């Protein structure tokens, strides 16, 4: 499995489509990146499945609350 991939995500704040380079070499990750359009922080969770050779990305605004 390649450790680097590109993924298009949608900013949860402004709806802008953003193309991101993702590095899966460190395994599962949780990080923030700012939207280049509205400068709001985007919370990303990267899950790497080595067995099925897949990478899953979850995107949220981090101000969303789960009850």
C-alpha positions in Angstrom: 0.0 0.0 0.0 1.3 3.4 -0.8 1.8 5.6 2.2 0.8 8.8 0.4 -2.5 9.6 -1.3 -4.6 12.6 -2.3 -8.2 13.0 -1.2 -10.7 15.7 -1.9 -12.6 16.8 1.2 -15.4 19.3 1.8 -14.9 22.0 4.4 -17.6 21.5 7.0 -17.7 25.3 7.6 -17.9 26.8 4.1 -18.4 23.9 1.8 -15.3 24.5 -0.2 -13.8 21.4 -1.9 -10.1 21.0 -0.8 -7.6 18.5 -2.3 -5.3 17.2 0.5 -2.2 15.1 0.5 -2.4 12.4 3.2 0.5 10.6 4.7 -0.5 7.2 6.1 3.1 6.1 7.0 2.5 6.8 10.7 -0.7 4.7 10.9 -3.9 6.1 12.4 -3.8 9.8 13.0 -6.0 12.7 14.3 -5.0 16.2 13.2 -6.3 19.7 12.3 -5.8 21.6 9.1 -7.1 25.1 8.2 -9.4 25.6 5.3 -7.6 27.8 2.7 -10.9 29.5 1.8 -12.4 30.4 5.2 -9.4 29.7 7.5 -11.6 27.7 9.9 -10.0 24.6 11.5 -11.0 21.2 10.1 -10.7 18.2 12.3 -9.5 15.1 10.4 -9.3 11.5 11.6 -7.2 9.1 9.4 -7.7 5.4 9.9 -5.4 3.0 8.1 -6.4 -0.6 7.5 -3.3 -2.5 6.5 -5.2 -5.8 6.0 -7.6 -4.4 3.4 -5.1 -1.8 2.2 -7.5 1.1 2.7 -7.4 4.6 4.2 -10.5 6.1 5.7 -10.8 9.9 6.4 -13.4 11.4 8.6 -13.9 15.2 8.5 -15.8 17.4 11.0 -15.8 20.9 12.3 -14.7 19.9 15.8 -17.4 22.2 17.2 -20.0 19.5 16.6 -21.2 17.8 19.8 -22.1 14.1 20.1 -24.7 13.2 22.7 
